[in-house]
């Protein structure tokens, strides 16, 4: 059986990174976009990261341009936007696809582990979130409309769970 630690992804800086780097941490994996109505959620995601990182939380942002062309920039533009507009310090990755034949293997796995409403696997929009426990397994999937602030109780529960 797979865990998130079996995957790797290209960082926003272009270097391939094994997600095993996060072994033992609670992860919030989010497909993000810079020109979306949900883009202000970056602030809440950063607040969660800063509030809980010392307790073992990592937020991982995966830019995606599959929804309304709302992430048109290249990696440098995305990084600069996130830094200047939202002071993002959590890890960002290179732009990926989350649906279709070109979907990143991580997202194929995440969707298979926690399908959405009515069992559909497809990501419906930007800022869909997956909470992953310290054991590398998906705990829960959240809709784009679920705000970062609304996840606090689940994150605290995951952080306090035995490994």
CORBELVEN-V295044 format. One line per field, one symbol per residue. burial: + if it has 16 or more other ideal C-beta (glycine too) atoms within 10 Angstrom, else -. Layout:
# CORBELVEN-V295044
burial=???
This chain:
# CORBELVEN-V295044
burial=--+++-+-+--+----+-+--+--++++++++++-+-++-++-+++-++--+---++++++++++++--++-+-+--++-++---+-+-++++++++++---++-++-+++-++------+-+-++++++++++++-++-++-+-+++--+--++--+-----
